[in-house]
Structures are given as structure tokens and as C-alpha cells.
């Protein structure tokens, strides 16, 4: 009887370990942008185009959403800066329950344009790969 209990306990521990490790496999998602968005977003980032003056500083000018298989989601785009010389790229990460991860877990500080194809980051021990793609045409947006 004790041997059976030990085997069942071992199986339970093995199940728990597998479940915990499977939730942190590499998570992949696609951030889809409208046609021509990478160039347009870059022009806003470089200050060549300006958002409306009545828009609040730090407000998103453009944004797209990607959802990972484990429920984590990312909003990325360009936000209005307080400076006329440039606007800022942002990538905000959210838990499946909608609460935002603190700080800036997706480092975009070195990005001078929006011409990026993918980015990798980690959240709470899990690895994420975000592909950034433009739709081929406006007909594909539906």
C-alpha cells in the first residue's frame, strides 16, 4: 500500500512538473500592421509627421495588438512625445487578466525606426517571440 501511495505521489509530482514547464515553452505571436505602416510609423517617430496638437502627450498615435497562445498580449505602436523632433515607439505587455507588466519588459530604447521584423523578450521566466508584419493590401484587413 505504501509503495502504491509513493508511485501515485511520484506521478502527481511528474504531472505538476510537466504542466509547469509546458506553460513556459517559447511563445510566438504576430503583430499585424496595416499596409505601409512601418514607413508611416517611422516618419512619425522621426518627427517628419506630427500627431494632432490636441492629442495628449504619451497617447498612442497608432497601435496594434498581438496575443500569444498563453494569453499574454502586447500592444505596440507609436506614442506622441512632448518634443516636436520625434515621437516614441512603445511595446506594452499585459497578462491574460489584463493587468500590465510593470516597467518596460520589451526593450525598444535603441529602435530609431519601426522597420523591425521581430523581437524577443522574457516575462516571468517565459520566452516570447513577436513577429512584426505588414498586411499585403488593405483587402487583407478583413
C-alpha positions as CSV (number, residue, x, y, z in Angstrom):
1,X,0.0,0.0,0.0
2,X,2.8,2.4,0.9
3,X,4.5,1.6,-2.4
4,X,1.3,2.4,-4.3
5,X,1.0,5.8,-2.5
6,X,4.6,6.6,-3.3
7,X,4.0,5.8,-7.0
8,X,0.9,7.9,-7.1
9,X,2.7,10.8,-5.4
10,X,5.6,10.5,-7.9
11,X,3.2,10.5,-10.8
12,X,1.4,13.6,-9.3
13,X,4.8,15.4,-9.0
14,X,5.7,14.5,-12.5
15,X,2.4,15.8,-13.8
16,X,2.8,19.1,-11.9
17,X,6.4,19.5,-13.2
18,X,5.3,18.8,-16.8
19,X,2.4,21.2,-16.6
20,X,4.6,24.0,-15.2
21,X,7.3,23.5,-17.8
22,X,4.9,23.3,-20.7
23,X,3.4,26.7,-19.8
24,X,6.8,28.3,-20.4
25,X,7.6,26.9,-23.8
26,X,8.6,29.6,-26.4
27,X,5.5,31.7,-27.1
28,X,5.1,33.1,-30.6
29,X,2.7,35.8,-32.0
30,X,2.4,38.2,-34.9
31,X,1.8,41.9,-34.6
32,X,0.0,42.7,-37.8
33,X,0.2,46.3,-39.1
34,X,-1.8,47.9,-41.9
35,X,-0.1,48.2,-45.4
36,X,2.7,50.8,-45.4
37,X,2.6,51.2,-41.6
38,X,6.3,50.6,-41.0
39,X,7.2,53.6,-43.2
40,X,4.4,55.7,-41.8
41,X,5.2,54.9,-38.2
42,X,8.9,55.6,-38.8
43,X,8.0,59.1,-40.3
44,X,6.1,59.9,-37.1
45,X,9.0,58.6,-34.9
46,X,11.4,60.8,-36.8
47,X,9.2,63.9,-36.4
48,X,8.6,64.2,-40.1
49,X,4.9,63.9,-39.4
50,X,3.2,65.2,-36.3
51,X,0.1,63.9,-34.4
52,X,-2.7,66.4,-33.9
53,X,-1.8,69.1,-31.4
54,X,-4.9,68.4,-29.3
55,X,-3.7,64.8,-28.7
56,X,-2.2,64.3,-25.2
57,X,1.5,63.7,-24.7
58,X,2.3,59.9,-24.3
59,X,-1.0,58.9,-26.0
60,X,-0.8,56.2,-28.7
61,X,-0.9,57.7,-32.2
62,X,-1.0,54.2,-33.8
63,X,-1.3,50.8,-32.1
64,X,-1.7,47.1,-33.0
65,X,-2.3,44.2,-30.7
66,X,-0.8,40.7,-30.7
67,X,-2.0,37.8,-28.5
68,X,0.3,34.9,-27.6
69,X,-1.1,31.3,-27.1
70,X,-0.7,31.5,-23.3
71,X,-3.0,34.6,-23.2
72,X,-0.3,37.3,-22.8
73,X,-0.8,40.2,-25.2
74,X,1.2,43.1,-26.5
75,X,0.2,46.5,-27.7
76,X,2.8,48.1,-29.9
77,X,2.9,51.3,-31.9
78,X,3.9,55.0,-31.8
79,X,3.0,57.4,-29.0
80,X,3.1,61.2,-29.0
81,X,6.2,62.7,-27.5
82,X,6.4,66.1,-25.8
83,X,9.0,67.0,-28.4
84,X,8.4,68.1,-32.0
85,X,11.7,66.4,-33.1
86,X,10.4,62.8,-32.6
87,X,7.7,60.6,-31.3
88,X,8.3,57.3,-29.4
89,X,7.8,53.7,-30.2
90,X,6.2,51.6,-27.4
91,X,5.6,48.0,-26.7
92,X,3.4,47.3,-23.6
93,X,2.9,43.8,-22.3
94,X,-0.2,42.6,-20.5
95,X,-1.1,39.4,-18.5
96,X,-4.0,37.3,-19.6
97,X,-6.2,39.0,-16.9
98,X,-5.5,42.4,-18.5
99,X,-3.0,43.7,-15.9
100,X,0.0,45.4,-17.4
101,X,3.5,44.0,-16.7
102,X,5.4,46.7,-14.7
103,X,8.2,48.7,-16.3
104,X,9.2,48.1,-19.9
105,X,9.9,44.4,-20.4
106,X,10.1,44.8,-24.1
107,X,13.2,47.0,-24.7
108,X,12.7,49.4,-27.6
109,X,15.0,52.1,-26.4
110,X,17.5,51.5,-29.2
111,X,14.9,51.5,-32.0
112,X,15.2,54.5,-34.3
113,X,12.6,53.4,-36.7
114,X,9.7,50.9,-37.0
115,X,11.4,48.8,-39.6
116,X,11.7,45.7,-37.4
117,X,10.7,42.1,-38.3
118,X,10.8,40.5,-34.9
119,X,11.7,41.0,-31.3
120,X,12.3,38.6,-28.4
121,X,11.8,39.2,-24.7
122,X,11.2,37.3,-21.5
123,X,8.4,37.7,-18.9
124,X,8.3,35.8,-15.6
125,X,10.7,33.2,-16.9
126,X,8.9,32.5,-20.2
127,X,10.4,33.4,-23.6
128,X,8.4,35.3,-26.3
129,X,9.0,36.0,-30.0
130,X,6.9,38.7,-31.6
131,X,7.0,38.9,-35.4
132,X,6.1,42.3,-36.8
133,X,4.5,42.1,-40.3
134,X,2.5,44.4,-42.6
135,X,-0.6,43.2,-44.4
136,X,-0.1,42.9,-48.1
137,X,-3.0,45.1,-49.0
138,X,-6.0,46.8,-47.4
139,X,-8.1,44.0,-48.8
140,X,-6.4,41.6,-46.3
141,X,-7.5,43.7,-43.3
142,X,-10.9,42.0,-43.1
